[in-house]
Every structure is written in structure tokens, then in C-alpha cells.
């Protein structure tokens, strides 16, 4: 918990907003430079205000090639830190209450449009420290996948501990590399739980095809990130998991011991199901951020994920 640095403000935040100009921490109310009377406000420049530019004519203007034009266009897109989506009146943003619970804040228009049932289930929340939230999400994934995967793949129950270890490795690799990349770009992040995600993950525990999404990594200042920063942040964990999955599927194909081969094929099956729902390009998902950044990279990641899913089934991961 951190106290807001604004004078006479007693509010505390679990995930405070850090001003890029004065480097102080503020609550959601005083997070903007103009709201906390930032001493370095004059250094800021609004992207919505068109400034007068001085033009000059070079002595010899060399025409750009098509490749150079694409490079300049991509550079301009990467430098754009503000997006129109942030200024939509119905856009979600996140805050914390006095107890540190993370919740979505919606406009009156969005609350009116949402159905009460789905509105209550759709919000993200926290039960305390981030490590507790992550352990709860990890436990739900373990419950959903471990028991039914051993039963449906006919693995010996002596492999249960190894299956749990693989689940912990894969899910941790999906979440925490994203935190490290976001931190490198200068943005704070936090893992939060999803009400509807937890319910769907537990409900699909009796099915061979699962929805494994009990929570997500939350970046409060995501609206201020560039497309490239978002894409690199959310693709890191997916790429690492695809490397795990590719290794598992090769071992499952090449090993002669059927039990051990089936164990690794099971791991590839877990990776594919975990990534399929991460790559669905719905609002606020990792897949959407990667797709908006670079559609070619998104297509490659999606094809590799589908290949893992189909390959694990062809190798006999489901024994019925």
C-alpha cells in the first residue's frame, strides 16, 4: 500500500500511479499532472493539441523507397503512446479501494448497458497481496487440468506430482515474464483474479477441452503504452510457452517409452489450451494487443498454438 503524495490526500493505493515528470506516486484521482499541480507540467505535451510546425525545403529532396516509407510509418505508429480507445466514454479503467481490492471502474453509460449478472461476474478483483492472487489462480488451473488429464490420458497416478510441476512451470512462465517486460518499459503491473474466468476454468475441469483463464496481468497505465510495448509485453510469455510446447511435442513423438512420451504430450496439450484462449483477440486480451501491434507475429503464434493442439491429439493424448 502506498499513500498518495498529493497534499491533503489521505487515500492509499495498492498499485499507485507514478507521474512521469515528477516521479511521485498518486491515487487514481490525482494521477494526471494537472490534477496534482505537477511542478514539471510545462514539460508535458498533449497529443490532442496540434502544434504549429515550421517547415523547410531541403536543397535536394531524395525520394524514399517503398521500404523506407514503411519503416517511417511503423516508427510513427510505435511512437504513438495515446490511442483513441483510451478516450472512449465506456472504456474500463482500474482502481483500488481502501482495502487494496482491485476493481473495474465503469462510466454510467457502460453500467446502464451491462446486464447486472454479467457486470458482477466480469470484474477483476484481488484477495490481498499479489502472490496470494497468483497462487489461487495457479491452484484453480492445477485442479482443472491435473486430475482430469491423468484420467483421460490414462497416465499412472504416480505421475501426478510431475503433472502439477509442469502446470506450475507453464502458468508461471505465461504470467511473470510479462511483468518483467512491462517493468523494463517503466510500467507497474499486477496479477488479478477474474470471477467469470475462475468459474469457467472450474466448470471445464470435467471436460477434455478447457478454459484456463482464472486471472490476468493488469497494467493500469496500459492506455499510455505504445502498440509495440503492448505487443512485446504480452507476447513474451506466449513465445516462451510455445518453446516449452514444441519441446514437449517433439519428446512425445521421439521417445520410445510410451508412458513418458504420453506425459510430455500431455504437457504440450496443456500449453495449447492455455494459449488458445490467451490469443483470442477479444477486448483487453493478450491476443488483441499482439494483433494490433503486428498481425504477422500474431498469425505465426496462432498457427504454432493450433499445431500443438492438433499434434497432441494425433499423438493420442486423449485415450478414449
N, C-alpha and C positions, 0 to 999 in steps of 0.2 A: 504494500500500500504506500502511495506517495501523496503528499499534500500539495495542493495547488499553490504555485509560487505567486499568484496574484494577491495583491494587498487586500486584506479583509475577507478573503475567500477561505472558508474552512473546509471545503469539500476535498475528499480524498479519492484517488483513483487507483485501481489495481494496475491498469495499463495506461499511464498518463500520456498526454500528447506533448512531444518535445518541439519547441519552436526552433526553426532552422536558422533564425537570425540571432537570438539572444541565448540560445541553448538552455533555457529554463523549461521546467515541466509545468503543464497546466491541465485543468479539467476540460471536459467537453464544452463547457460554456465559454471559457476564456482561451481556447486553443488557437484561435486566429490572432495574428499580430495586432490587428486593430482593436480587438476585444481586450487585450491585456496591456494596451498602451506601450507596445514594444519600442524600446529606445532606438532600434535599428530598422524601424518601419520604412524609412526612406530608401533602404537598400532593396526593398521588395518591388516587384513589378507585376501588375495584374495582366494575365494573358488575355483578358477580355477587353482591355483598353488598347485601342490601336494607336500606336505612337507614330509620329511623323518621322519618316526616314529620309535621309539625304541620299540622293542618287548621284552616281558619277558614271561617266562613259570612259571605259578603258581605251587606251590608244589602239590596241589590236585585240579584238574580242575573238577568242578561239572557240569555234563551235564544239559543243560537248557531244561525245558519242552516246549511243543509247545506254551503254553500260554505266557511263558516268552519270547520266541523268537518273538512272535507277538508284545509284549509290547516294546521290544528293537527296532524292525523295525519301529513301529509307532513313537517312540521317535526320531529316526534319521530323519524321514520324517518331524516331527514338527520342528526340529532344522534347517532344510534346508531353509535358507532365500532367496537364489538365485534360480531361476528357468530358465530352458532353454528357455522358451518363451521370457524372457526379452532380450536375446541376438539375437533373430531373426532379420534379417535386415529390415523386413517390419513391425515391431511392432510399434504401436502408442505410443507416449508419449505426455504429455500435457505441455503447457507453457502459459504465459500471455504476451500481448503486453503492450505498454506504458500506454494505457488507462485502463488496467486491464481486457481486454477481454480474456476469456479462449478459447483456440483453440487447435485442434489436430495437431501435427507435424508429418509428414509422410516422409519416405525416397523417393528418386527419383524413385526407383523401384515400390513402392506402388502407387505413384501418376500416374505412367505410366499405371499400371494395372487397376486402378479405372476408371470407367466411370465418365465424368465430372459432370453429373447431380446428380448421387448418391454420389459423393465425396462432392459436395457442401451441399447436404442435410444431409449427415451423420455426419458432425462435430458437436461438442457440443460448446456452446457459453454462454456468460454472458452479461446481460444488465447493470450491475452495482454491487451494494452490494448483498451479498448472500441472504439476506432477501427479496429483490426485486425479484430475480430469483425464489425463492421458492413460493412467493405469486402469481407470474404469472403462475407457474406450477399448483399451487393449484386452481387458478381461472379457468384454462382450464379444470381440472378434474371436477370441480363443474359444468361448462357449459355442459360438455359432458354427465355427468351422471344424474344430478338433474332433469332437465326438462323432458327428455325422460323417466326416471324411473317412475316419477309420472304419466305420461300419459299412459305408458304401463302397470303399475301395478294397475292403477285406484285408486291410493291414493288420498284423498282430497287435494286440493291445500293449505289448511290450515297447512298441514304437511311440506310444502316446507322448512321453516326455520329449522325444525328438521332434514330433509334430508341433508341440507347443513352442519349443525353442525356435523352430523355423518361422512360426507365426509371429513371434515377438521380434525376430530379426527383420522380417519383411515389413511389418507395420511400422516399426521404429525407423527403418530406412526410408519409408514413404514420407514421414512427418518431419523428422528433425533436420535432415539436410535442407529442407525448405526454410527452416528457422535460421540456419547458418547463412544461407544466401541472402535472405531478407536483412539480416543484421549487417552483412557486408555492404549492402546498399544503404544502410542507415535507417532501417525501419524496424520498429518493435513488432513482435508477433506473439500470439498466444494460442494454445490449443484449447478449444471449447467443445462441449458436447452438443449434439443435436437430438432433440426429443423424437422427432419422427424418424431420424436415422437410426437411433437406438432401437426403436420399436420394429422397424423393418428388418434390421440386422438379426434381431432375436426371432422374429416370425419366420424368416427364411432359413433358420438353423435346421429345420426338418427337411429342407429341400436341397438337392444336389447343386442347384444354381442359386447363388446367394447375393444379397445386397449387403456389402461390408462397408458401411459408412456411418459409424456411430458418432463421429465428430469431424472437425476440420480445423485447419490452421487459420486463425483470424489475424489479419493485418489491418488495424484501424485506419491507417493512412493510405490504404490501397488506392483510393481515388487520386492521390497525388503521385503515384508511381507511373513511370513510363511503360509503354507496352512491352518493350524489351526487358525491363526489370521484372515485370509481372511474369512474362514468359519464361525467363531464366529461373526465377524463384520457384514457380510451380512445376516446371519440367524436371528439376533436379532429382527429386525423389522418384519420379516415374522412370527416368532413364536408369537409375541405379537398380530399381526393381526389375526392369527389363533385362539387365545384365544378369541378375540372380536367376530370373526365369529362364533365360536362354541356357545358362549353365545347367540348371535342373533338368530341362527337357533333353539336353544332349546326354547327360548322365543316365537319364531314364531310358534313352534309346540305345546307348552303347553298353551299359553294364549287363553282364550275363546273369547275375543273381536277380531273380525276378522280384523278390521282396524288397531289396534295396532299390532296385530300379523303380518299383512302384512308389516307394517313399519319395524319391526325387520328382517323379511325375506328379505326385500329389502336391509338392511344393510349387511346381510350375502352374498347376491348376489354380492354386490359391492366388498366385501373382496375377494371373489373367483375370480372375473375377474381381480382385481388388482394384485393378487398373481400369477395367471396363467402365465402372461407374464413376471413376475419377475423370475419365476422358469424355464422358457425355457432356457436350457443350451447352449446359443449361446455365442459368444466371448464377454468378458467384462461384462456379466450379473451376477446377484447375484446367479442365479441357477447354472451357471457353476462353480463358486467359491465354492459353497456348495458341489456340486457333486464331485469335485476334492479333497475336504477335507474328506468327509465321505459319501459314496453312500447310506448307510443305513438311515442316517438322511435325506438326500435328498429325498429318496423314501417315508419316513414317511410324510414329509412336502407336497410332491406332492399328496399323497393319501388323506390327510386331505383336501387339496385345492379342489381336484376333488369331494370329498364327499360333501363339502359345496356347490359347483356349482350344482351338481345333486340334492342335498337335497332341495335347494331353489327353483329349478324348479318344483320338485314334490310337494312342498307345495303351488304351484300356484302363484309364483312371477310374472309370465307373464300372464296377463289376456286377452289372445286372442288366 
